[in-house]
Amino acid sequence: MDTKLPSFYEVIPEKDLQDMTSFNAMPGIHFSTPQVSPEMATQNQAIFPSLSFFPTPDPHPVTSGNLEPRPLFRTSPFHQVAQGDPLIRLKPDQIWSSWSPQMTNKPNGHASGPTPLGALDLESLNPNQVVFIFGILCIMARLNPRFEFKYGGSDGKEIGLRLTFFGHTIVLDPMFNSVKESKEAACKKALWKLRKFNPHWLCPPFPNEGPTGPEWDWTKLVEAFCNIGGISPPLYNPICWDGKKWHCDLTLKGGFFRTGSACDTSKQAENTVAHIALYDALINELNLADHVLPATEAPIVIKRERDGQKPKPKPNAIFERLNGSVANHSGLPPRIVNDVLETFKVAHDKRMRRGRQDLRYMSSQSPNPSAFAKLPRPTKPQKVKKPKLGNANRVPLFNSRVAPLEERPETPVDLLATLKAFQKELDESKDLSFQSILIRMCAILRVNMPEIRHEDDPEDPRPLGWCVHASFDQSHPYLNRASPITLLKLPKTDEKVAVSIGVRKLILYLLNMAKEDAGLTSEEWAYGCDLHLLKDLEKEIQDRNKADGNLFEAATSELPLPPLISGYLPLR
């Protein structure tokens, strides 16, 4: 069933919406059109070239009898029409975004210039002002808004909203506690949409304590509001006090309104009270919602009849038309009319019976399905249906023009290549120091010589020990790391001794790394026979490190050190 909407938001019949892209002004409504000097028009065109409401002044202004739209600068926005392609968007630099003094609360209720919708600051307006501006634009441009409410949310008590107006649809999720809150949010979102497509529309001023200015004819807007909502026309009662000042009473939708301050003329008093009454009427529309759809019911969809859609004719439509045409013919006597009708009726019944008999004859003459099996099949080969192509990513390329890649045989990888390179360097150069051996191993691995340094052991509560580190400054798949490699920890001694021990530890570290890559252990035959020089080097370093450990244990037990400690472990 259709939802009954508030009076102001009633859906206008389709016969009144002949052209949704062009809404002419309402007949009988006229606003004053001030003249614009050529100097002001030229200056405005230079400052705002993209806006169409600053043209050269026209000597023939638009009146209520001449509704042809002209691009004139008007203080009253009633002649603005919703026309043109609604999908064309203006760029941000084409919208007049300067501050306008119209939104200030002046006592006269109007400002020196109009405020276009593109320059309106929506964030600074309260909800009532937003609803008022949207309502006035709906009256002037015939936007025909339609509100549909529906319960939803986690508890089923929150209200959602769908707003449809002038080719736009706004859908809000059910997250509001009242109809008023949902309408306020929808009107604000609608203004954001309208300002993108129609930034040149002018915004109405808000009512103030003083009289309303003559730039807006609010009495005509109230009349249009009553016509759209289908309510009784307003009743004005102007009153003159002391023969100079005027007040006015207004009755609208059962409400009584009166001017707050005296006005100079009766027309000004009527315009002021109409401004106040229309503002109050649009704000009170917020709380009106005759029906809210339950959460289980779908929203209403209005179906339009197509232009070419016609009702199906009845079976006896032709006979009924003939019957009516002959019976209404007044030039024939009744006897002849009855004979003609009887002739038509007999002919019509005969034609209908013949059609049914032909249909039965065709069904009786249809061959048996088994008879088709006895007929000879045609010898002409039938077309073979091509299979449907599947996903192109899963079908191999048969007619590809790209030459296939050559299959190159995989070269066997020697896992002992690094270890053999180490042994070759040891075999070619005899009696090398540990420092020279480390330099040659780094050259084979294509890394720079590492930096070996010592520092206090952070885990020792007493600062009596050193921690020796090695850091590489060049990328390597294994040696490149954020923190340096910790080689060993030893008591504080001579710096050269610490560096020499670190060099030997680093040689063992690189040998173990190469053995892990090759998958060898010290007990395997290949490491003992083919790489015997590396095995001898590893054994020599282990013996040296073991001797160093015994010396450091004697030093830490406060025993006198041997005399060799002064020249301890030279760099080979």
Secondary structure as a PSIPRED ss2 file (coil, helix, strand):
# PSIPRED VFORMAT (PSIPRED V4.0)

   1 M C   1.000  0.000  0.000
   2 D C   1.000  0.000  0.000
   3 T C   1.000  0.000  0.000
   4 K C   1.000  0.000  0.000
   5 L C   1.000  0.000  0.000
   6 P C   1.000  0.000  0.000
   7 S C   1.000  0.000  0.000
   8 F C   1.000  0.000  0.000
   9 Y C   1.000  0.000  0.000
  10 E C   1.000  0.000  0.000
  11 V C   1.000  0.000  0.000
  12 I C   1.000  0.000  0.000
  13 P C   1.000  0.000  0.000
  14 E H   0.000  1.000  0.000
  15 K H   0.000  1.000  0.000
  16 D H   0.000  1.000  0.000
  17 L C   1.000  0.000  0.000
  18 Q C   1.000  0.000  0.000
  19 D C   1.000  0.000  0.000
  20 M C   1.000  0.000  0.000
  21 T C   1.000  0.000  0.000
  22 S C   1.000  0.000  0.000
  23 F C   1.000  0.000  0.000
  24 N C   1.000  0.000  0.000
  25 A C   1.000  0.000  0.000
  26 M C   1.000  0.000  0.000
  27 P C   1.000  0.000  0.000
  28 G C   1.000  0.000  0.000
  29 I C   1.000  0.000  0.000
  30 H C   1.000  0.000  0.000
  31 F C   1.000  0.000  0.000
  32 S C   1.000  0.000  0.000
  33 T C   1.000  0.000  0.000
  34 P C   1.000  0.000  0.000
  35 Q C   1.000  0.000  0.000
  36 V C   1.000  0.000  0.000
  37 S C   1.000  0.000  0.000
  38 P H   0.000  1.000  0.000
  39 E H   0.000  1.000  0.000
  40 M H   0.000  1.000  0.000
  41 A H   0.000  1.000  0.000
  42 T H   0.000  1.000  0.000
  43 Q H   0.000  1.000  0.000
  44 N H   0.000  1.000  0.000
  45 Q H   0.000  1.000  0.000
  46 A H   0.000  1.000  0.000
  47 I H   0.000  1.000  0.000
  48 F C   1.000  0.000  0.000
  49 P C   1.000  0.000  0.000
  50 S C   1.000  0.000  0.000
  51 L C   1.000  0.000  0.000
  52 S C   1.000  0.000  0.000
  53 F C   1.000  0.000  0.000
  54 F C   1.000  0.000  0.000
  55 P C   1.000  0.000  0.000
  56 T C   1.000  0.000  0.000
  57 P C   1.000  0.000  0.000
  58 D C   1.000  0.000  0.000
  59 P C   1.000  0.000  0.000
  60 H C   1.000  0.000  0.000
  61 P C   1.000  0.000  0.000
  62 V C   1.000  0.000  0.000
  63 T C   1.000  0.000  0.000
  64 S C   1.000  0.000  0.000
  65 G C   1.000  0.000  0.000
  66 N C   1.000  0.000  0.000
  67 L C   1.000  0.000  0.000
  68 E C   1.000  0.000  0.000
  69 P C   1.000  0.000  0.000
  70 R C   1.000  0.000  0.000
  71 P C   1.000  0.000  0.000
  72 L C   1.000  0.000  0.000
  73 F C   1.000  0.000  0.000
  74 R C   1.000  0.000  0.000
  75 T C   1.000  0.000  0.000
  76 S C   1.000  0.000  0.000
  77 P H   0.000  1.000  0.000
  78 F H   0.000  1.000  0.000
  79 H H   0.000  1.000  0.000
  80 Q C   1.000  0.000  0.000
  81 V C   1.000  0.000  0.000
  82 A C   1.000  0.000  0.000
  83 Q C   1.000  0.000  0.000
  84 G C   1.000  0.000  0.000
  85 D C   1.000  0.000  0.000
  86 P C   1.000  0.000  0.000
  87 L C   1.000  0.000  0.000
  88 I C   1.000  0.000  0.000
  89 R C   1.000  0.000  0.000
  90 L C   1.000  0.000  0.000
  91 K C   1.000  0.000  0.000
  92 P H   0.000  1.000  0.000
  93 D H   0.000  1.000  0.000
  94 Q H   0.000  1.000  0.000
  95 I C   1.000  0.000  0.000
  96 W C   1.000  0.000  0.000
  97 S C   1.000  0.000  0.000
  98 S C   1.000  0.000  0.000
  99 W C   1.000  0.000  0.000
 100 S C   1.000  0.000  0.000
 101 P H   0.000  1.000  0.000
 102 Q H   0.000  1.000  0.000
 103 M H   0.000  1.000  0.000
 104 T C   1.000  0.000  0.000
 105 N C   1.000  0.000  0.000
 106 K C   1.000  0.000  0.000
 107 P C   1.000  0.000  0.000
 108 N C   1.000  0.000  0.000
 109 G C   1.000  0.000  0.000
 110 H C   1.000  0.000  0.000
 111 A C   1.000  0.000  0.000
 112 S C   1.000  0.000  0.000
 113 G C   1.000  0.000  0.000
 114 P C   1.000  0.000  0.000
 115 T C   1.000  0.000  0.000
 116 P E   0.000  0.000  1.000
 117 L H   0.000  1.000  0.000
 118 G H   0.000  1.000  0.000
 119 A H   0.000  1.000  0.000
 120 L C   1.000  0.000  0.000
 121 D C   1.000  0.000  0.000
 122 L H   0.000  1.000  0.000
 123 E H   0.000  1.000  0.000
 124 S H   0.000  1.000  0.000
 125 L C   1.000  0.000  0.000
 126 N C   1.000  0.000  0.000
 127 P H   0.000  1.000  0.000
 128 N H   0.000  1.000  0.000
 129 Q H   0.000  1.000  0.000
 130 V H   0.000  1.000  0.000
 131 V H   0.000  1.000  0.000
 132 F H   0.000  1.000  0.000
 133 I H   0.000  1.000  0.000
 134 F H   0.000  1.000  0.000
 135 G H   0.000  1.000  0.000
 136 I H   0.000  1.000  0.000
 137 L H   0.000  1.000  0.000
 138 C H   0.000  1.000  0.000
 139 I H   0.000  1.000  0.000
 140 M H   0.000  1.000  0.000
 141 A H   0.000  1.000  0.000
 142 R C   1.000  0.000  0.000
 143 L C   1.000  0.000  0.000
 144 N C   1.000  0.000  0.000
 145 P C   1.000  0.000  0.000
 146 R E   0.000  0.000  1.000
 147 F E   0.000  0.000  1.000
 148 E E   0.000  0.000  1.000
 149 F E   0.000  0.000  1.000
 150 K E   0.000  0.000  1.000
 151 Y E   0.000  0.000  1.000
 152 G E   0.000  0.000  1.000
 153 G C   1.000  0.000  0.000
 154 S C   1.000  0.000  0.000
 155 D C   1.000  0.000  0.000
 156 G C   1.000  0.000  0.000
 157 K C   1.000  0.000  0.000
 158 E E   0.000  0.000  1.000
 159 I E   0.000  0.000  1.000
 160 G E   0.000  0.000  1.000
 161 L E   0.000  0.000  1.000
 162 R E   0.000  0.000  1.000
 163 L E   0.000  0.000  1.000
 164 T E   0.000  0.000  1.000
 165 F E   0.000  0.000  1.000
 166 F C   1.000  0.000  0.000
 167 G C   1.000  0.000  0.000
 168 H E   0.000  0.000  1.000
 169 T E   0.000  0.000  1.000
 170 I E   0.000  0.000  1.000
 171 V E   0.000  0.000  1.000
 172 L E   0.000  0.000  1.000
 173 D E   0.000  0.000  1.000
 174 P E   0.000  0.000  1.000
 175 M E   0.000  0.000  1.000
 176 F E   0.000  0.000  1.000
 177 N C   1.000  0.000  0.000
 178 S C   1.000  0.000  0.000
 179 V H   0.000  1.000  0.000
 180 K H   0.000  1.000  0.000
 181 E H   0.000  1.000  0.000
 182 S H   0.000  1.000  0.000
 183 K H   0.000  1.000  0.000
 184 E H   0.000  1.000  0.000
 185 A H   0.000  1.000  0.000
 186 A H   0.000  1.000  0.000
 187 C H   0.000  1.000  0.000
 188 K H   0.000  1.000  0.000
 189 K H   0.000  1.000  0.000
 190 A H   0.000  1.000  0.000
 191 L H   0.000  1.000  0.000
 192 W H   0.000  1.000  0.000
 193 K H   0.000  1.000  0.000
 194 L H   0.000  1.000  0.000
 195 R H   0.000  1.000  0.000
 196 K H   0.000  1.000  0.000
 197 F H   0.000  1.000  0.000
 198 N C   1.000  0.000  0.000
 199 P C   1.000  0.000  0.000
 200 H C   1.000  0.000  0.000
 201 W C   1.000  0.000  0.000
 202 L E   0.000  0.000  1.000
 203 C C   1.000  0.000  0.000
 204 P C   1.000  0.000  0.000
 205 P C   1.000  0.000  0.000
 206 F C   1.000  0.000  0.000
 207 P C   1.000  0.000  0.000
 208 N C   1.000  0.000  0.000
 209 E C   1.000  0.000  0.000
 210 G C   1.000  0.000  0.000
 211 P C   1.000  0.000  0.000
 212 T C   1.000  0.000  0.000
 213 G C   1.000  0.000  0.000
 214 P C   1.000  0.000  0.000
 215 E C   1.000  0.000  0.000
 216 W C   1.000  0.000  0.000
 217 D C   1.000  0.000  0.000
 218 W H   0.000  1.000  0.000
 219 T H   0.000  1.000  0.000
 220 K H   0.000  1.000  0.000
 221 L H   0.000  1.000  0.000
 222 V H   0.000  1.000  0.000
 223 E H   0.000  1.000  0.000
 224 A H   0.000  1.000  0.000
 225 F H   0.000  1.000  0.000
 226 C H   0.000  1.000  0.000
 227 N H   0.000  1.000  0.000
 228 I H   0.000  1.000  0.000
 229 G H   0.000  1.000  0.000
 230 G C   1.000  0.000  0.000
 231 I C   1.000  0.000  0.000
 232 S C   1.000  0.000  0.000
 233 P C   1.000  0.000  0.000
 234 P C   1.000  0.000  0.000
 235 L E   0.000  0.000  1.000
 236 Y E   0.000  0.000  1.000
 237 N E   0.000  0.000  1.000
 238 P E   0.000  0.000  1.000
 239 I E   0.000  0.000  1.000
 240 C E   0.000  0.000  1.000
 241 W E   0.000  0.000  1.000
 242 D C   1.000  0.000  0.000
 243 G C   1.000  0.000  0.000
 244 K C   1.000  0.000  0.000
 245 K E   0.000  0.000  1.000
 246 W E   0.000  0.000  1.000
 247 H E   0.000  0.000  1.000
 248 C E   0.000  0.000  1.000
 249 D E   0.000  0.000  1.000
 250 L E   0.000  0.000  1.000
 251 T E   0.000  0.000  1.000
 252 L E   0.000  0.000  1.000
 253 K C   1.000  0.000  0.000
 254 G C   1.000  0.000  0.000
 255 G E   0.000  0.000  1.000
 256 F E   0.000  0.000  1.000
 257 F E   0.000  0.000  1.000
 258 R E   0.000  0.000  1.000
 259 T C   1.000  0.000  0.000
 260 G C   1.000  0.000  0.000
 261 S C   1.000  0.000  0.000
 262 A C   1.000  0.000  0.000
 263 C E   0.000  0.000  1.000
 264 D C   1.000  0.000  0.000
 265 T C   1.000  0.000  0.000
 266 S H   0.000  1.000  0.000
 267 K H   0.000  1.000  0.000
 268 Q H   0.000  1.000  0.000
 269 A H   0.000  1.000  0.000
 270 E H   0.000  1.000  0.000
 271 N H   0.000  1.000  0.000
 272 T H   0.000  1.000  0.000
 273 V H   0.000  1.000  0.000
 274 A H   0.000  1.000  0.000
 275 H H   0.000  1.000  0.000
 276 I H   0.000  1.000  0.000
 277 A H   0.000  1.000  0.000
 278 L H   0.000  1.000  0.000
 279 Y H   0.000  1.000  0.000
 280 D H   0.000  1.000  0.000
 281 A H   0.000  1.000  0.000
 282 L H   0.000  1.000  0.000
 283 I H   0.000  1.000  0.000
 284 N H   0.000  1.000  0.000
 285 E H   0.000  1.000  0.000
 286 L H   0.000  1.000  0.000
 287 N H   0.000  1.000  0.000
 288 L C   1.000  0.000  0.000
 289 A C   1.000  0.000  0.000
 290 D C   1.000  0.000  0.000
 291 H C   1.000  0.000  0.000
 292 V C   1.000  0.000  0.000
 293 L E   0.000  0.000  1.000
 294 P C   1.000  0.000  0.000
 295 A C   1.000  0.000  0.000
 296 T C   1.000  0.000  0.000
 297 E C   1.000  0.000  0.000
 298 A C   1.000  0.000  0.000
 299 P C   1.000  0.000  0.000
 300 I C   1.000  0.000  0.000
 301 V C   1.000  0.000  0.000
 302 I C   1.000  0.000  0.000
 303 K C   1.000  0.000  0.000
 304 R C   1.000  0.000  0.000
 305 E C   1.000  0.000  0.000
 306 R C   1.000  0.000  0.000
 307 D C   1.000  0.000  0.000
 308 G C   1.000  0.000  0.000
 309 Q C   1.000  0.000  0.000
 310 K C   1.000  0.000  0.000
 311 P C   1.000  0.000  0.000
 312 K C   1.000  0.000  0.000
 313 P C   1.000  0.000  0.000
 314 K C   1.000  0.000  0.000
 315 P C   1.000  0.000  0.000
 316 N C   1.000  0.000  0.000
 317 A H   0.000  1.000  0.000
 318 I H   0.000  1.000  0.000
 319 F H   0.000  1.000  0.000
 320 E H   0.000  1.000  0.000
 321 R H   0.000  1.000  0.000
 322 L H   0.000  1.000  0.000
 323 N H   0.000  1.000  0.000
 324 G H   0.000  1.000  0.000
 325 S H   0.000  1.000  0.000
 326 V H   0.000  1.000  0.000
 327 A H   0.000  1.000  0.000
 328 N C   1.000  0.000  0.000
 329 H C   1.000  0.000  0.000
 330 S C   1.000  0.000  0.000
 331 G C   1.000  0.000  0.000
 332 L C   1.000  0.000  0.000
 333 P C   1.000  0.000  0.000
 334 P H   0.000  1.000  0.000
 335 R H   0.000  1.000  0.000
 336 I H   0.000  1.000  0.000
 337 V H   0.000  1.000  0.000
 338 N H   0.000  1.000  0.000
 339 D H   0.000  1.000  0.000
 340 V H   0.000  1.000  0.000
 341 L H   0.000  1.000  0.000
 342 E H   0.000  1.000  0.000
 343 T H   0.000  1.000  0.000
 344 F H   0.000  1.000  0.000
 345 K H   0.000  1.000  0.000
 346 V H   0.000  1.000  0.000
 347 A H   0.000  1.000  0.000
 348 H H   0.000  1.000  0.000
 349 D H   0.000  1.000  0.000
 350 K H   0.000  1.000  0.000
 351 R H   0.000  1.000  0.000
 352 M H   0.000  1.000  0.000
 353 R H   0.000  1.000  0.000
 354 R H   0.000  1.000  0.000
 355 G H   0.000  1.000  0.000
 356 R H   0.000  1.000  0.000
 357 Q H   0.000  1.000  0.000
 358 D H   0.000  1.000  0.000
 359 L H   0.000  1.000  0.000
 360 R H   0.000  1.000  0.000
 361 Y H   0.000  1.000  0.000
 362 M H   0.000  1.000  0.000
 363 S H   0.000  1.000  0.000
 364 S H   0.000  1.000  0.000
 365 Q C   1.000  0.000  0.000
 366 S C   1.000  0.000  0.000
 367 P C   1.000  0.000  0.000
 368 N C   1.000  0.000  0.000
 369 P H   0.000  1.000  0.000
 370 S H   0.000  1.000  0.000
 371 A H   0.000  1.000  0.000
 372 F H   0.000  1.000  0.000
 373 A H   0.000  1.000  0.000
 374 K H   0.000  1.000  0.000
 375 L C   1.000  0.000  0.000
 376 P C   1.000  0.000  0.000
 377 R C   1.000  0.000  0.000
 378 P C   1.000  0.000  0.000
 379 T C   1.000  0.000  0.000
 380 K C   1.000  0.000  0.000
 381 P C   1.000  0.000  0.000
 382 Q C   1.000  0.000  0.000
 383 K C   1.000  0.000  0.000
 384 V C   1.000  0.000  0.000
 385 K C   1.000  0.000  0.000
 386 K C   1.000  0.000  0.000
 387 P C   1.000  0.000  0.000
 388 K C   1.000  0.000  0.000
 389 L C   1.000  0.000  0.000
 390 G C   1.000  0.000  0.000
 391 N C   1.000  0.000  0.000
 392 A C   1.000  0.000  0.000
 393 N C   1.000  0.000  0.000
 394 R C   1.000  0.000  0.000
 395 V C   1.000  0.000  0.000
 396 P C   1.000  0.000  0.000
 397 L C   1.000  0.000  0.000
 398 F C   1.000  0.000  0.000
 399 N C   1.000  0.000  0.000
 400 S C   1.000  0.000  0.000
 401 R C   1.000  0.000  0.000
 402 V C   1.000  0.000  0.000
 403 A C   1.000  0.000  0.000
 404 P C   1.000  0.000  0.000
 405 L C   1.000  0.000  0.000
 406 E C   1.000  0.000  0.000
 407 E C   1.000  0.000  0.000
 408 R C   1.000  0.000  0.000
 409 P C   1.000  0.000  0.000
 410 E C   1.000  0.000  0.000
 411 T C   1.000  0.000  0.000
 412 P C   1.000  0.000  0.000
 413 V C   1.000  0.000  0.000
 414 D C   1.000  0.000  0.000
 415 L C   1.000  0.000  0.000
 416 L C   1.000  0.000  0.000
 417 A H   0.000  1.000  0.000
 418 T H   0.000  1.000  0.000
 419 L H   0.000  1.000  0.000
 420 K H   0.000  1.000  0.000
 421 A H   0.000  1.000  0.000
 422 F H   0.000  1.000  0.000
 423 Q H   0.000  1.000  0.000
 424 K H   0.000  1.000  0.000
 425 E H   0.000  1.000  0.000
 426 L H   0.000  1.000  0.000
 427 D H   0.000  1.000  0.000
 428 E H   0.000  1.000  0.000
 429 S C   1.000  0.000  0.000
 430 K C   1.000  0.000  0.000
 431 D C   1.000  0.000  0.000
 432 L C   1.000  0.000  0.000
 433 S C   1.000  0.000  0.000
 434 F H   0.000  1.000  0.000
 435 Q H   0.000  1.000  0.000
 436 S H   0.000  1.000  0.000
 437 I H   0.000  1.000  0.000
 438 L H   0.000  1.000  0.000
 439 I H   0.000  1.000  0.000
 440 R H   0.000  1.000  0.000
 441 M H   0.000  1.000  0.000
 442 C H   0.000  1.000  0.000
 443 A H   0.000  1.000  0.000
 444 I H   0.000  1.000  0.000
 445 L H   0.000  1.000  0.000
 446 R C   1.000  0.000  0.000
 447 V C   1.000  0.000  0.000
 448 N C   1.000  0.000  0.000
 449 M C   1.000  0.000  0.000
 450 P C   1.000  0.000  0.000
 451 E E   0.000  0.000  1.000
 452 I E   0.000  0.000  1.000
 453 R E   0.000  0.000  1.000
 454 H E   0.000  0.000  1.000
 455 E E   0.000  0.000  1.000
 456 D E   0.000  0.000  1.000
 457 D C   1.000  0.000  0.000
 458 P C   1.000  0.000  0.000
 459 E C   1.000  0.000  0.000
 460 D C   1.000  0.000  0.000
 461 P C   1.000  0.000  0.000
 462 R C   1.000  0.000  0.000
 463 P C   1.000  0.000  0.000
 464 L C   1.000  0.000  0.000
 465 G E   0.000  0.000  1.000
 466 W E   0.000  0.000  1.000
 467 C E   0.000  0.000  1.000
 468 V E   0.000  0.000  1.000
 469 H E   0.000  0.000  1.000
 470 A E   0.000  0.000  1.000
 471 S E   0.000  0.000  1.000
 472 F C   1.000  0.000  0.000
 473 D C   1.000  0.000  0.000
 474 Q C   1.000  0.000  0.000
 475 S C   1.000  0.000  0.000
 476 H C   1.000  0.000  0.000
 477 P C   1.000  0.000  0.000
 478 Y C   1.000  0.000  0.000
 479 L C   1.000  0.000  0.000
 480 N C   1.000  0.000  0.000
 481 R C   1.000  0.000  0.000
 482 A C   1.000  0.000  0.000
 483 S C   1.000  0.000  0.000
 484 P C   1.000  0.000  0.000
 485 I E   0.000  0.000  1.000
 486 T E   0.000  0.000  1.000
 487 L E   0.000  0.000  1.000
 488 L E   0.000  0.000  1.000
 489 K E   0.000  0.000  1.000
 490 L E   0.000  0.000  1.000
 491 P E   0.000  0.000  1.000
 492 K C   1.000  0.000  0.000
 493 T C   1.000  0.000  0.000
 494 D C   1.000  0.000  0.000
 495 E H   0.000  1.000  0.000
 496 K H   0.000  1.000  0.000
 497 V H   0.000  1.000  0.000
 498 A H   0.000  1.000  0.000
 499 V H   0.000  1.000  0.000
 500 S H   0.000  1.000  0.000
 501 I H   0.000  1.000  0.000
 502 G H   0.000  1.000  0.000
 503 V H   0.000  1.000  0.000
 504 R H   0.000  1.000  0.000
 505 K H   0.000  1.000  0.000
 506 L H   0.000  1.000  0.000
 507 I H   0.000  1.000  0.000
 508 L H   0.000  1.000  0.000
 509 Y H   0.000  1.000  0.000
 510 L H   0.000  1.000  0.000
 511 L H   0.000  1.000  0.000
 512 N H   0.000  1.000  0.000
 513 M H   0.000  1.000  0.000
 514 A H   0.000  1.000  0.000
 515 K H   0.000  1.000  0.000
 516 E H   0.000  1.000  0.000
 517 D H   0.000  1.000  0.000
 518 A H   0.000  1.000  0.000
 519 G C   1.000  0.000  0.000
 520 L C   1.000  0.000  0.000
 521 T C   1.000  0.000  0.000
 522 S C   1.000  0.000  0.000
 523 E C   1.000  0.000  0.000
 524 E C   1.000  0.000  0.000
 525 W H   0.000  1.000  0.000
 526 A H   0.000  1.000  0.000
 527 Y H   0.000  1.000  0.000
 528 G H   0.000  1.000  0.000
 529 C H   0.000  1.000  0.000
 530 D C   1.000  0.000  0.000
 531 L C   1.000  0.000  0.000
 532 H H   0.000  1.000  0.000
 533 L H   0.000  1.000  0.000
 534 L H   0.000  1.000  0.000
 535 K H   0.000  1.000  0.000
 536 D H   0.000  1.000  0.000
 537 L H   0.000  1.000  0.000
 538 E H   0.000  1.000  0.000
 539 K H   0.000  1.000  0.000
 540 E H   0.000  1.000  0.000
 541 I H   0.000  1.000  0.000
 542 Q H   0.000  1.000  0.000
 543 D H   0.000  1.000  0.000
 544 R H   0.000  1.000  0.000
 545 N H   0.000  1.000  0.000
 546 K H   0.000  1.000  0.000
 547 A H   0.000  1.000  0.000
 548 D H   0.000  1.000  0.000
 549 G H   0.000  1.000  0.000
 550 N H   0.000  1.000  0.000
 551 L H   0.000  1.000  0.000
 552 F H   0.000  1.000  0.000
 553 E H   0.000  1.000  0.000
 554 A H   0.000  1.000  0.000
 555 A H   0.000  1.000  0.000
 556 T H   0.000  1.000  0.000
 557 S C   1.000  0.000  0.000
 558 E C   1.000  0.000  0.000
 559 L C   1.000  0.000  0.000
 560 P C   1.000  0.000  0.000
 561 L C   1.000  0.000  0.000
 562 P C   1.000  0.000  0.000
 563 P H   0.000  1.000  0.000
 564 L H   0.000  1.000  0.000
 565 I H   0.000  1.000  0.000
 566 S H   0.000  1.000  0.000
 567 G H   0.000  1.000  0.000
 568 Y C   1.000  0.000  0.000
 569 L C   1.000  0.000  0.000
 570 P C   1.000  0.000  0.000
 571 L C   1.000  0.000  0.000
 572 R C   1.000  0.000  0.000
